[in-house]
Amino acid sequence: MTIRPQKTKFQIIIVDNFKTLSNWALNPWRRYSFALVIFFIGYFFGSSLGMISAVYNLMDPLSALISVLIIEILIKIRRALLIDKNKKFFLLITDFLRIGLLYGFFTESLKLL
């Protein structure tokens, strides 16, 4: 028999907020509007990182490293969410965040040409 550790207050609050968000997003309009907001947040961060690296020419390798790390972390999270079929909403959110980041990077690269 294994003894499970006690849940902390922080862990209970985070898990409850994720469950509340999933229940709130059962309505398709809410789900896709929240996904669209996440897409725009990803686009904002992608374009911001592109603008910052354009201003400081010395930061190009660092910003490329940060960009790749963020995208790779989102891909790892996506793989973990694919295993659990009950977390389709969080899979949708990570996909939209990743697509928003890539779209922001792409539009900033077109501006720099």
Residue frames relative to the residue before (quaternion, step in Angstrom):
aa qw qx qy qz dx dy dz
M 1.0000 0.0000 0.0000 0.0000 0.00 0.00 0.00
T 0.2236 -0.7783 0.5749 0.1172 3.54 -0.77 1.04
I 0.3359 -0.7246 0.5705 0.1917 3.52 -1.08 0.78
R 0.2783 -0.7644 0.5622 0.1489 3.53 -0.69 1.12
P 0.4925 -0.6622 0.4625 0.3239 3.58 -0.95 0.76
Q 0.5808 -0.5903 0.4421 0.3445 3.50 -1.21 0.58
K 0.4428 -0.6788 0.5131 0.2828 3.57 -1.03 0.77
T 0.3674 -0.7280 0.5387 0.2117 3.53 -0.94 0.92
K 0.6567 -0.5097 0.3734 0.4117 3.54 -1.25 0.31
F 0.6236 0.5394 -0.3316 0.4584 3.57 1.03 -0.79
Q 0.6682 0.4997 -0.2990 0.4632 3.59 0.91 -0.92
I 0.6453 0.5123 -0.3236 0.4651 3.59 0.98 -0.79
I 0.6541 0.5101 -0.3168 0.4601 3.60 0.95 -0.85
I 0.6719 0.4952 -0.3049 0.4587 3.61 0.88 -0.90
V 0.6733 0.4867 -0.3010 0.4681 3.60 0.86 -0.93
D 0.6546 0.5056 -0.3165 0.4645 3.59 0.96 -0.80
N 0.6479 0.5098 -0.3276 0.4615 3.60 1.00 -0.73
F 0.6479 0.5009 -0.3262 0.4721 3.60 1.00 -0.73
K 0.6516 0.4962 -0.3195 0.4765 3.59 1.00 -0.75
T 0.6381 0.5174 -0.3226 0.4701 3.57 1.01 -0.78
L 0.6527 0.5076 -0.3095 0.4697 3.58 0.97 -0.83
S 0.6484 0.5071 -0.3185 0.4700 3.60 1.00 -0.76
N 0.6652 0.4873 -0.3048 0.4766 3.58 0.97 -0.79
W 0.6310 0.5300 -0.3295 0.4609 3.57 1.06 -0.73
A 0.7305 0.4451 -0.2298 0.4641 3.57 1.03 -0.80
L 0.3493 0.7344 -0.5153 0.2704 3.61 1.11 0.41
N 0.6082 0.5194 -0.3369 0.4968 3.56 1.18 -0.58
P 0.4731 -0.7057 0.4361 0.2967 3.65 -0.69 0.98
W 0.6273 0.5371 -0.3540 0.4389 3.61 1.01 -0.67
R 0.6594 0.4928 -0.3050 0.4789 3.56 0.99 -0.80
R 0.6410 0.5419 -0.3250 0.4356 3.55 0.97 -0.87
Y 0.7416 0.4112 -0.2394 0.4729 3.57 0.77 -0.99
S 0.6096 0.5210 -0.3707 0.4685 3.61 1.09 -0.48
F 0.6432 0.4956 -0.3211 0.4874 3.60 1.03 -0.73
A 0.6372 0.5153 -0.3263 0.4712 3.59 1.02 -0.76
L 0.6426 0.5129 -0.3230 0.4686 3.59 1.03 -0.72
V 0.6255 0.5158 -0.3342 0.4806 3.59 1.04 -0.72
I 0.6451 0.5064 -0.3128 0.4790 3.59 1.00 -0.81
F 0.6130 0.5423 -0.3412 0.4623 3.59 1.05 -0.74
F 0.6901 0.4693 -0.2841 0.4719 3.59 0.90 -0.90
I 0.6014 0.5294 -0.3590 0.4788 3.60 1.11 -0.59
G 0.6502 0.5037 -0.3078 0.4784 3.59 0.98 -0.83
Y 0.6400 0.5159 -0.3201 0.4709 3.56 1.01 -0.80
F 0.6362 0.5306 -0.3254 0.4560 3.58 0.99 -0.83
F 0.6937 0.4623 -0.2852 0.4729 3.59 0.84 -0.92
G 0.6427 0.5220 -0.3271 0.4554 3.60 1.02 -0.71
S 0.6957 0.4439 -0.2827 0.4890 3.57 0.91 -0.84
S 0.6176 0.5406 -0.3511 0.4506 3.61 1.07 -0.64
L 0.6636 0.4886 -0.3133 0.4720 3.57 0.91 -0.83
G 0.6372 0.5201 -0.3257 0.4663 3.58 1.06 -0.68
M 0.6652 0.4927 -0.3073 0.4693 3.59 0.98 -0.80
I 0.6456 0.5182 -0.3259 0.4566 3.59 0.96 -0.81
S 0.6882 0.4659 -0.2938 0.4722 3.57 0.91 -0.85
A 0.6166 0.5324 -0.3581 0.4562 3.61 1.13 -0.45
V 0.6458 0.5170 -0.3221 0.4604 3.57 1.05 -0.69
Y 0.7614 0.2559 -0.1408 0.5787 3.58 0.91 -0.94
N 0.2810 -0.7987 0.5078 0.1587 3.59 -0.20 1.21
L 0.6197 0.5600 -0.3478 0.4259 3.58 1.15 -0.46
M 0.6762 0.5223 -0.2896 0.4314 3.58 1.18 -0.44
D 0.3650 0.7618 -0.4840 0.2285 3.63 1.16 0.09
P 0.6936 0.4417 -0.3121 0.4758 3.66 0.77 -0.81
L 0.6461 0.5236 -0.3208 0.4534 3.58 1.04 -0.74
S 0.6740 0.4749 -0.3020 0.4786 3.58 0.94 -0.81
A 0.6158 0.5238 -0.3527 0.4712 3.60 1.08 -0.61
L 0.6394 0.5177 -0.3189 0.4706 3.58 1.03 -0.78
I 0.6551 0.5019 -0.3089 0.4727 3.59 0.93 -0.87
S 0.6460 0.5268 -0.3164 0.4529 3.59 0.97 -0.85
V 0.6799 0.4808 -0.2898 0.4717 3.56 0.87 -0.94
L 0.6439 0.5246 -0.3251 0.4522 3.59 0.99 -0.79
I 0.6521 0.5107 -0.3169 0.4621 3.58 0.93 -0.85
I 0.6744 0.4860 -0.2964 0.4702 3.58 0.90 -0.93
E 0.6659 0.5000 -0.3098 0.4589 3.61 0.94 -0.82
I 0.6268 0.5170 -0.3394 0.4741 3.60 1.04 -0.70
L 0.6570 0.4979 -0.3151 0.4704 3.58 0.97 -0.79
I 0.6309 0.5144 -0.3385 0.4719 3.61 1.06 -0.65
K 0.6369 0.5145 -0.3256 0.4730 3.62 1.01 -0.77
I 0.6435 0.5046 -0.3196 0.4787 3.58 0.99 -0.81
R 0.6367 0.5324 -0.3295 0.4501 3.58 1.00 -0.79
R 0.6470 0.5151 -0.3222 0.4608 3.59 0.96 -0.82
A 0.6553 0.4982 -0.3142 0.4730 3.58 1.02 -0.77
L 0.6811 0.4827 -0.2948 0.4650 3.59 1.04 -0.71
L 0.5809 0.5860 -0.3809 0.4172 3.61 1.15 -0.44
I 0.6086 0.5694 -0.3538 0.4245 3.58 1.12 -0.61
D 0.7400 0.3532 -0.2028 0.5353 3.58 0.95 -0.89
K 0.3178 -0.7884 0.5012 0.1621 3.58 -0.49 1.20
N 0.6144 0.5765 -0.3488 0.4105 3.61 1.19 -0.33
K 0.6999 0.4655 -0.2621 0.4741 3.60 1.21 -0.29
K 0.1316 0.8231 -0.5380 0.1256 3.57 0.87 0.95
F 0.6166 0.5595 -0.3506 0.4288 3.58 1.07 -0.69
F 0.6841 0.4679 -0.2883 0.4795 3.59 0.94 -0.85
L 0.5828 0.5490 -0.3624 0.4771 3.57 1.18 -0.52
L 0.6404 0.5196 -0.3069 0.4750 3.57 1.02 -0.86
I 0.6580 0.5160 -0.3037 0.4566 3.59 0.97 -0.87
T 0.6802 0.4725 -0.3046 0.4704 3.61 0.88 -0.88
D 0.6306 0.5269 -0.3405 0.4569 3.59 1.03 -0.69
F 0.6823 0.4778 -0.2954 0.4678 3.58 0.90 -0.89
L 0.6262 0.5219 -0.3431 0.4666 3.60 1.05 -0.67
R 0.6633 0.5010 -0.3003 0.4678 3.57 0.96 -0.86
I 0.6646 0.4904 -0.3063 0.4732 3.59 0.94 -0.84
G 0.6323 0.5278 -0.3266 0.4636 3.60 1.04 -0.74
L 0.6416 0.5131 -0.3199 0.4719 3.58 0.99 -0.81
L 0.6808 0.4851 -0.2943 0.4632 3.57 0.85 -0.93
Y 0.6440 0.5122 -0.3213 0.4686 3.58 1.00 -0.77
G 0.6379 0.5174 -0.3193 0.4727 3.60 1.05 -0.75
F 0.6454 0.5029 -0.3171 0.4795 3.58 1.00 -0.83
F 0.6594 0.5258 -0.3064 0.4413 3.58 0.95 -0.88
T 0.6916 0.4666 -0.2957 0.4653 3.60 0.83 -0.91
E 0.6388 0.5095 -0.3345 0.4695 3.60 1.06 -0.65
S 0.6333 0.5152 -0.3406 0.4665 3.58 1.05 -0.66
L 0.6349 0.5112 -0.3396 0.4694 3.61 1.05 -0.61
K 0.6288 0.5277 -0.3396 0.4592 3.59 1.09 -0.63
L 0.6956 0.4923 -0.2768 0.4441 3.58 1.05 -0.72
L 0.5310 0.6366 -0.4151 0.3748 3.61 1.21 -0.16
